[in-house]
Amino acid sequence: MKMYSRRDAIKIGSAAAVLAAAGSALGKETLMAATMPAFDILGAFKDGVYVLPDLPYDYKALEPLYDEETLHLHHDKHHAAYVKGVNAALEKLVAARKDNKFEDIKSLSRAVAFHGSGHVLHTLFWHSMTPGGSKAAGDLAKAMQDSFGSVEACQAQFAAATKDVEASGWGVLAFEPFSGKLLVLQAERHQDLTVWGVTPLLVCDVWEHAYYLKYQNRRPDWVDAFMKMANWDFAAKRLAMIKG
């Protein structure tokens, strides 16, 4: 079993505390962060604050399905704004606790949930794609079959649900720990419509900023393109980490 330093423990505990405060679409992720440096592995939390992680590939790597210009804007601007937003809200909460003044608690709590969830989901999103895509296999394929009847049925439901998200949001393949099954969920904005306790395995962003430069209002075309890039290997590794 890997041993962690006191500094690691502090960082992991800090991450868990922030996620718990978010009240977002992460649920089980909070527990994971409290027991292992899951987010530090992805480069999303360092030295007590959330940070913009590097992409796991070059900006041109997903061409032609996902264009370089959109990836620059999406990662460098939109995702960065969520990182800035969650850190700013948490700083204001520190001041509120220090002064025992909670007049803005509702708006600050919402800001943590919105920006915190946006940061985590975007971090997972970058890893949910890989050049050329990958195939679901092994324990993930078995879980998809047990939960949906077949791998193909799971993928079809995921694509259909993602295409039909109301307004801005996400398609999410998640593990639900009570049943031990996988669920396909729709998330509105970043933080709404979750089932508490789930851990996202694979996510697809269907906010318009995620695809509009190339696909305009053709969300179904974007989702079809995403499915060709879907990184089922990443989903499989997350599932294995959850189950230990």
Secondary structure, DSSP 8 states (H G I E B T S, - for coil): -----HHHHHHHHHHHHHHHHHT-TTTHHHHHHHHS-HHHHTT-EETTEE-----SS-TTTTTTTS-HHHHHIIIIIIIHHHHHHHHHHHHHHHHHHHHT--TTHHHHHHHHHHHHHHHHHHHHHHHTB-TT-----HHHHHHHHHHHSSHHHHHHHHHHHHHT-SSSEEEEEEEETTTTEEEEEEEETTTBS--TT-EEEEEEE-SGGGTHHHHTT-HHHHHHHHHHHB-HHHHHHHHHHHH-
